């Protein structure tokens, strides 16, 4: 994931799957895969955008509140989003 276009394409496809109810694996596994596939390799300047979209997806799938923190697919936000 080197470019914004690549990242947007993957996130658009993931968003479409969520909207259509076409997520076959568990929501937790789906989100873990997205974090690994999109967020981790994203350039640092694009990570806040990716984090925001993935947090929205996690909320849509209902996996934000039900998981213990050590298993949550929602990671701490990049420094840009940290409240001071």
N, CA, C and O atoms as a GROMACS GRO file, in nm:
protein
  336
    1UNK      N    1   0.083  -0.118   0.000
    1UNK     CA    2   0.000   0.000   0.000
    1UNK      C    3   0.088   0.124   0.000
    1UNK      O    4   0.119   0.180   0.105
    2UNK      N    5   0.126   0.165  -0.117
    2UNK     CA    6   0.215   0.280  -0.126
    2UNK      C    7   0.145   0.411  -0.162
    2UNK      O    8   0.194   0.519  -0.130
    3UNK      N    9   0.031   0.401  -0.227
    3UNK     CA   10  -0.032   0.524  -0.273
    3UNK      C   11  -0.172   0.537  -0.216
    3UNK      O   12  -0.235   0.438  -0.178
    4UNK      N   13  -0.219   0.659  -0.212
    4UNK     CA   14  -0.354   0.685  -0.165
    4UNK      C   15  -0.457   0.614  -0.253
    4UNK      O   16  -0.558   0.565  -0.203
    5UNK      N   17  -0.431   0.608  -0.382
    5UNK     CA   18  -0.523   0.539  -0.473
    5UNK      C   19  -0.535   0.391  -0.439
    5UNK      O   20  -0.646   0.337  -0.438
    6UNK      N   21  -0.423   0.326  -0.410
    6UNK     CA   22  -0.425   0.184  -0.372
    6UNK      C   23  -0.504   0.164  -0.243
    6UNK      O   24  -0.586   0.073  -0.232
    7UNK      N   25  -0.477   0.250  -0.147
    7UNK     CA   26  -0.544   0.241  -0.016
    7UNK      C   27  -0.694   0.263  -0.032
    7UNK      O   28  -0.774   0.189   0.024
    8UNK      N   29  -0.731   0.366  -0.107
    8UNK     CA   30  -0.874   0.394  -0.128
    8UNK      C   31  -0.943   0.278  -0.198
    8UNK      O   32  -1.058   0.247  -0.167
    9UNK      N   33  -0.876   0.215  -0.293
    9UNK     CA   34  -0.937   0.102  -0.365
    9UNK      C   35  -0.966  -0.014  -0.270
    9UNK      O   36  -1.075  -0.072  -0.274
   10UNK      N   37  -0.871  -0.047  -0.185
   10UNK     CA   38  -0.890  -0.158  -0.090
   10UNK      C   39  -0.998  -0.122   0.012
   10UNK      O   40  -1.084  -0.204   0.043
   11UNK      N   41  -0.996   0.002   0.063
   11UNK     CA   42  -1.096   0.043   0.160
   11UNK      C   43  -1.235   0.051   0.098
   11UNK      O   44  -1.334   0.019   0.164
   12UNK      N   45  -1.244   0.094  -0.027
   12UNK     CA   46  -1.374   0.099  -0.095
   12UNK      C   47  -1.430  -0.041  -0.112
   12UNK      O   48  -1.550  -0.063  -0.091
   13UNK      N   49  -1.346  -0.136  -0.149
   13UNK     CA   50  -1.391  -0.274  -0.164
   13UNK      C   51  -1.436  -0.331  -0.030
   13UNK      O   52  -1.538  -0.400  -0.022
   14UNK      N   53  -1.362  -0.301   0.076
   14UNK     CA   54  -1.400  -0.349   0.210
   14UNK      C   55  -1.531  -0.285   0.254
   14UNK      O   56  -1.618  -0.353   0.309
   15UNK      N   57  -1.546  -0.156   0.231
   15UNK     CA   58  -1.670  -0.087   0.266
   15UNK      C   59  -1.789  -0.143   0.191
   15UNK      O   60  -1.898  -0.156   0.247
   16UNK      N   61  -1.768  -0.176   0.065
   16UNK     CA   62  -1.874  -0.235  -0.016
   16UNK      C   63  -1.915  -0.371   0.040
   16UNK      O   64  -2.034  -0.402   0.047
   17UNK      N   65  -1.818  -0.452   0.079
   17UNK     CA   66  -1.849  -0.583   0.138
   17UNK      C   67  -1.930  -0.568   0.265
   17UNK      O   68  -2.024  -0.643   0.289
   18UNK      N   69  -1.893  -0.470   0.347
   18UNK     CA   70  -1.966  -0.447   0.472
   18UNK      C   71  -2.109  -0.404   0.441
   18UNK      O   72  -2.204  -0.457   0.499
   19UNK      N   73  -2.125  -0.309   0.348
   19UNK     CA   74  -2.258  -0.258   0.314
   19UNK      C   75  -2.349  -0.368   0.257
   19UNK      O   76  -2.469  -0.370   0.285
   20UNK      N   77  -2.292  -0.457   0.177
   20UNK     CA   78  -2.372  -0.564   0.116
   20UNK      C   79  -2.392  -0.682   0.209
   20UNK      O   80  -2.466  -0.774   0.176
   21UNK      N   81  -2.326  -0.682   0.326
   21UNK     CA   82  -2.335  -0.795   0.416
   21UNK      C   83  -2.261  -0.917   0.365
   21UNK      O   84  -2.298  -1.030   0.392
   22UNK      N   85  -2.154  -0.891   0.289
   22UNK     CA   86  -2.080  -0.999   0.224
   22UNK      C   87  -1.952  -1.036   0.297
   22UNK      O   88  -1.863  -1.098   0.239
   23UNK      N   89  -1.942  -1.000   0.424
   23UNK     CA   90  -1.824  -1.038   0.503
   23UNK      C   91  -1.850  -1.181   0.552
   23UNK      O   92  -1.936  -1.204   0.636
   24UNK      N   93  -1.774  -1.276   0.498
   24UNK     CA   94  -1.796  -1.417   0.530
   24UNK      C   95  -1.723  -1.461   0.655
   24UNK      O   96  -1.773  -1.542   0.732
   25UNK      N   97  -1.603  -1.407   0.676
   25UNK     CA   98  -1.528  -1.443   0.796
   25UNK      C   99  -1.584  -1.364   0.914
   25UNK      O  100  -1.670  -1.278   0.897
   26UNK      N  101  -1.536  -1.395   1.032
   26UNK     CA  102  -1.583  -1.323   1.150
   26UNK      C  103  -1.544  -1.176   1.134
   26UNK      O  104  -1.440  -1.145   1.075
   27UNK      N  105  -1.625  -1.085   1.187
   27UNK     CA  106  -1.590  -0.943   1.178
   27UNK      C  107  -1.453  -0.912   1.237
   27UNK      O  108  -1.380  -0.828   1.184
   28UNK      N  109  -1.418  -0.978   1.344
   28UNK     CA  110  -1.288  -0.956   1.407
   28UNK      C  111  -1.175  -0.996   1.311
   28UNK      O  112  -1.078  -0.922   1.296
   29UNK      N  113  -1.188  -1.112   1.247
   29UNK     CA  114  -1.085  -1.157   1.153
   29UNK      C  115  -1.078  -1.064   1.032
   29UNK      O  116  -0.969  -1.033   0.984
   30UNK      N  117  -1.194  -1.020   0.983
   30UNK     CA  118  -1.200  -0.928   0.871
   30UNK      C  119  -1.123  -0.800   0.903
   30UNK      O  120  -1.044  -0.753   0.822
   31UNK      N  121  -1.148  -0.745   1.022
   31UNK     CA  122  -1.079  -0.622   1.062
   31UNK      C  123  -0.931  -0.645   1.086
   31UNK      O  124  -0.849  -0.562   1.048
   32UNK      N  125  -0.896  -0.755   1.150
   32UNK     CA  126  -0.754  -0.786   1.170
   32UNK      C  127  -0.680  -0.791   1.036
   32UNK      O  128  -0.569  -0.739   1.023
   33UNK      N  129  -0.743  -0.854   0.937
   33UNK     CA  130  -0.682  -0.864   0.804
   33UNK      C  131  -0.665  -0.726   0.741
   33UNK      O  132  -0.561  -0.697   0.680
   34UNK      N  133  -0.766  -0.640   0.755
   34UNK     CA  134  -0.755  -0.505   0.700
   34UNK      C  135  -0.644  -0.426   0.768
   34UNK      O  136  -0.567  -0.356   0.701
   35UNK      N  137  -0.634  -0.436   0.900
   35UNK     CA  138  -0.526  -0.364   0.971
   35UNK      C  139  -0.390  -0.408   0.917
   35UNK      O  140  -0.304  -0.326   0.889
   36UNK      N  141  -0.374  -0.539   0.902
   36UNK     CA  142  -0.246  -0.593   0.856
   36UNK      C  143  -0.219  -0.557   0.710
   36UNK      O  144  -0.106  -0.524   0.674
   37UNK      N  145  -0.322  -0.562   0.629
   37UNK     CA  146  -0.306  -0.542   0.485
   37UNK      C  147  -0.297  -0.394   0.445
   37UNK      O  148  -0.229  -0.360   0.348
   38UNK      N  149  -0.367  -0.307   0.519
   38UNK     CA  150  -0.374  -0.168   0.477
   38UNK      C  151  -0.300  -0.074   0.572
   38UNK      O  152  -0.214   0.003   0.529
   39UNK      N  153  -0.332  -0.080   0.701
   39UNK     CA  154  -0.274   0.017   0.794
   39UNK      C  155  -0.124  -0.002   0.813
   39UNK      O  156  -0.047   0.093   0.802
   40UNK      N  157  -0.083  -0.124   0.842
   40UNK     CA  158   0.059  -0.148   0.874
   40UNK      C  159   0.154  -0.102   0.763
   40UNK      O  160   0.254  -0.037   0.794
   41UNK      N  161   0.127  -0.134   0.635
   41UNK     CA  162   0.220  -0.090   0.531
   41UNK      C  163   0.195   0.052   0.478
   41UNK      O  164   0.272   0.101   0.396
   42UNK      N  165   0.090   0.118   0.524
   42UNK     CA  166   0.058   0.252   0.474
   42UNK      C  167   0.168   0.351   0.513
   42UNK      O  168   0.223   0.344   0.623
   43UNK      N  169   0.199   0.444   0.423
   43UNK     CA  170   0.295   0.548   0.459
   43UNK      C  171   0.244   0.625   0.582
   43UNK      O  172   0.124   0.640   0.601
   44UNK      N  173   0.336   0.672   0.661
   44UNK     CA  174   0.300   0.735   0.788
   44UNK      C  175   0.204   0.853   0.769
   44UNK      O  176   0.117   0.875   0.853
   45UNK      N  177   0.219   0.929   0.662
   45UNK     CA  178   0.132   1.044   0.642
   45UNK      C  179  -0.011   1.004   0.605
   45UNK      O  180  -0.102   1.086   0.615
   46UNK      N  181  -0.032   0.878   0.562
   46UNK     CA  182  -0.166   0.831   0.529
   46UNK      C  183  -0.230   0.749   0.641
   46UNK      O  184  -0.349   0.717   0.634
   47UNK      N  185  -0.154   0.714   0.744
   47UNK     CA  186  -0.207   0.632   0.852
   47UNK      C  187  -0.324   0.696   0.925
   47UNK      O  188  -0.417   0.623   0.961
   48UNK      N  189  -0.326   0.827   0.950
   48UNK     CA  190  -0.445   0.883   1.016
   48UNK      C  191  -0.574   0.862   0.935
   48UNK      O  192  -0.679   0.833   0.992
   49UNK      N  193  -0.565   0.876   0.804
   49UNK     CA  194  -0.681   0.852   0.717
   49UNK      C  195  -0.725   0.706   0.726
   49UNK      O  196  -0.844   0.678   0.741
   50UNK      N  197  -0.629   0.615   0.715
   50UNK     CA  198  -0.660   0.472   0.720
   50UNK      C  199  -0.718   0.435   0.856
   50UNK      O  200  -0.816   0.362   0.864
   51UNK      N  201  -0.658   0.486   0.963
   51UNK     CA  202  -0.706   0.458   1.098
   51UNK      C  203  -0.852   0.500   1.112
   51UNK      O  204  -0.933   0.426   1.167
   52UNK      N  205  -0.884   0.618   1.063
   52UNK     CA  206  -1.020   0.670   1.073
   52UNK      C  207  -1.119   0.580   1.000
   52UNK      O  208  -1.226   0.549   1.052
   53UNK      N  209  -1.084   0.540   0.879
   53UNK     CA  210  -1.174   0.453   0.801
   53UNK      C  211  -1.191   0.316   0.867
   53UNK      O  212  -1.302   0.263   0.873
   54UNK      N  213  -1.080   0.260   0.918
   54UNK     CA  214  -1.090   0.128   0.982
   54UNK      C  215  -1.168   0.135   1.112
   54UNK      O  216  -1.239   0.041   1.147
   55UNK      N  217  -1.155   0.245   1.184
   55UNK     CA  218  -1.235   0.263   1.306
   55UNK      C  219  -1.383   0.268   1.271
   55UNK      O  220  -1.466   0.212   1.342
   56UNK      N  221  -1.418   0.336   1.162
   56UNK     CA  222  -1.557   0.341   1.116
   56UNK      C  223  -1.608   0.201   1.078
   56UNK      O  224  -1.719   0.163   1.114
   57UNK      N  225  -1.525   0.126   1.007
   57UNK     CA  226  -1.564  -0.010   0.970
   57UNK      C  227  -1.588  -0.096   1.094
   57UNK      O  228  -1.684  -0.172   1.100
   58UNK      N  229  -1.499  -0.083   1.192
   58UNK     CA  230  -1.514  -0.161   1.316
   58UNK      C  231  -1.645  -0.127   1.385
   58UNK      O  232  -1.713  -0.216   1.437
   59UNK      N  233  -1.680   0.000   1.386
   59UNK     CA  234  -1.807   0.042   1.447
   59UNK      C  235  -1.925  -0.016   1.369
   59UNK      O  236  -2.022  -0.063   1.429
   60UNK      N  237  -1.918  -0.013   1.236
   60UNK     CA  238  -2.025  -0.068   1.153
   60UNK      C  239  -2.045  -0.217   1.178
   60UNK      O  240  -2.157  -0.268   1.178
   61UNK      N  241  -1.934  -0.287   1.200
   61UNK     CA  242  -1.941  -0.431   1.223
   61UNK      C  243  -1.971  -0.466   1.368
   61UNK      O  244  -1.995  -0.582   1.400
   62UNK      N  245  -1.971  -0.365   1.454
   62UNK     CA  246  -2.003  -0.388   1.594
   62UNK      C  247  -1.895  -0.458   1.673
   62UNK      O  248  -1.925  -0.528   1.770
   63UNK      N  249  -1.770  -0.442   1.634
   63UNK     CA  250  -1.663  -0.512   1.704
   63UNK      C  251  -1.581  -0.420   1.795
   63UNK      O  252  -1.480  -0.464   1.852
   64UNK      N  253  -1.622  -0.296   1.810
   64UNK     CA  254  -1.541  -0.205   1.892
   64UNK      C  255  -1.557  -0.232   2.041
   64UNK      O  256  -1.457  -0.230   2.114
   65UNK      N  257  -1.678  -0.255   2.088
   65UNK     CA  258  -1.702  -0.263   2.232
   65UNK      C  259  -1.700  -0.404   2.287
   65UNK      O  260  -1.684  -0.422   2.407
   66UNK      N  261  -1.717  -0.504   2.204
   66UNK     CA  262  -1.734  -0.639   2.255
   66UNK      C  263  -1.604  -0.714   2.282
   66UNK      O  264  -1.607  -0.819   2.347
   67UNK      N  265  -1.492  -0.664   2.236
   67UNK     CA  266  -1.367  -0.736   2.250
   67UNK      C  267  -1.282  -0.681   2.363
   67UNK      O  268  -1.283  -0.561   2.388
   68UNK      N  269  -1.209  -0.768   2.431
   68UNK     CA  270  -1.114  -0.718   2.530
   68UNK      C  271  -1.004  -0.639   2.459
   68UNK      O  272  -0.972  -0.668   2.344
   69UNK      N  273  -0.946  -0.541   2.526
   69UNK     CA  274  -0.848  -0.454   2.460
   69UNK      C  275  -0.732  -0.526   2.392
   69UNK      O  276  -0.685  -0.482   2.287
   70UNK      N  277  -0.686  -0.636   2.449
   70UNK     CA  278  -0.572  -0.705   2.389
   70UNK      C  279  -0.609  -0.779   2.261
   70UNK      O  280  -0.520  -0.819   2.186
   71UNK      N  281  -0.739  -0.798   2.233
   71UNK     CA  282  -0.784  -0.865   2.112
   71UNK      C  283  -0.853  -0.772   2.015
   71UNK      O  284  -0.896  -0.814   1.907
   72UNK      N  285  -0.865  -0.647   2.050
   72UNK     CA  286  -0.940  -0.553   1.968
   72UNK      C  287  -0.870  -0.523   1.836
   72UNK      O  288  -0.749  -0.501   1.834
   73UNK      N  289  -0.947  -0.523   1.725
   73UNK     CA  290  -0.888  -0.485   1.597
   73UNK      C  291  -0.870  -0.334   1.586
   73UNK      O  292  -0.807  -0.286   1.492
   74UNK      N  293  -0.926  -0.262   1.679
   74UNK     CA  294  -0.912  -0.117   1.678
   74UNK      C  295  -0.791  -0.079   1.760
   74UNK      O  296  -0.788  -0.101   1.881
   75UNK      N  297  -0.694  -0.025   1.696
   75UNK     CA  298  -0.570   0.010   1.763
   75UNK      C  299  -0.573   0.153   1.809
   75UNK      O  300  -0.663   0.230   1.774
   76UNK      N  301  -0.476   0.189   1.888
   76UNK     CA  302  -0.465   0.328   1.931
   76UNK      C  303  -0.445   0.415   1.807
   76UNK      O  304  -0.377   0.375   1.713
   77UNK      N  305  -0.503   0.533   1.809
   77UNK     CA  306  -0.489   0.620   1.692
   77UNK      C  307  -0.347   0.668   1.675
   77UNK      O  308  -0.269   0.670   1.770
   78UNK      N  309  -0.313   0.707   1.553
   78UNK     CA  310  -0.181   0.766   1.532
   78UNK      C  311  -0.168   0.893   1.617
   78UNK      O  312  -0.267   0.949   1.661
   79UNK      N  313  -0.050   0.936   1.637
   79UNK     CA  314  -0.023   1.051   1.721
   79UNK      C  315  -0.106   1.172   1.682
   79UNK      O  316  -0.140   1.254   1.768
   80UNK      N  317  -0.138   1.185   1.557
   80UNK     CA  318  -0.215   1.300   1.507
   80UNK      C  319  -0.350   1.311   1.579
   80UNK      O  320  -0.399   1.421   1.604
   81UNK      N  321  -0.409   1.194   1.611
   81UNK     CA  322  -0.541   1.194   1.671
   81UNK      C  323  -0.539   1.192   1.824
   81UNK      O  324  -0.643   1.203   1.888
   82UNK      N  325  -0.422   1.179   1.882
   82UNK     CA  326  -0.414   1.170   2.027
   82UNK      C  327  -0.454   1.303   2.090
   82UNK      O  328  -0.406   1.409   2.050
   83UNK      N  329  -0.542   1.296   2.190
   83UNK     CA  330  -0.580   1.418   2.260
   83UNK      C  331  -0.476   1.453   2.364
   83UNK      O  332  -0.420   1.365   2.430
   84UNK      N  333  -0.450   1.578   2.375
   84UNK     CA  334  -0.349   1.623   2.470
   84UNK      C  335  -0.416   1.690   2.586
   84UNK      O  336  -0.348   1.735   2.679
   0.00000   0.00000   0.00000
